[in-house]
Structures are given as structure tokens and as C-alpha cells.
Amino acid sequence: MCISMAFAELWLEMRERDNAFRVALLVPVGFALPDGYSLVEVQPDLPKELYVSRWYPSISEAIQAMRHAARFWSNRSLQFLFFREIRPMTAVTDT
């Protein structure tokens, strides 16, 4: 018997032109979300959606927003993977 567990993933992304940072959330469809995130992409091969925060001018502000999202899910006993890394932008947006 295979047990499927729904979990979210979160990481930081960097916009090189001005060294701004944002939080990216890859979230199962129907998963609770903290405020302030915009849907940018639906993953066709997964039952997940990609959300991003606004751009932050400093990495410390983005890390604080990332920790807020983690606390949001922890308080609701929802599972997530917290990646302590900075990835290139997954989607080009003005969010």
C-alpha cells in the first residue's frame, strides 16, 4: 500500500537586474496559503501550483517572509520542505 503525503516546497529566488529576492511556494492544489502570494504557474505533471511573493529589496526581508510562510504551515500541521537556497527565477513576473 502506497501512502501519498501532500507537502509544499518553499525557496528563495533572485532577480539579477537589481538583486531583489522573492519567496517561491510550490503548493498542492487546495493547500492553505499565507497572504501575499500570487499564482504564476500550474504544474501540468504534478497536482501543484507555483506561487510567488512580491520582490524584496534585501535578502533579510525575503528570509523573514519565507519563515512566515513556514510558520503559517507549521501552525496548521501542514507538511513542507524548506529549501535554504536561492534559485534563478522560475517565472518572469512583475509581482
Disulfide bonds with the S-S distance in Angstrom:
none
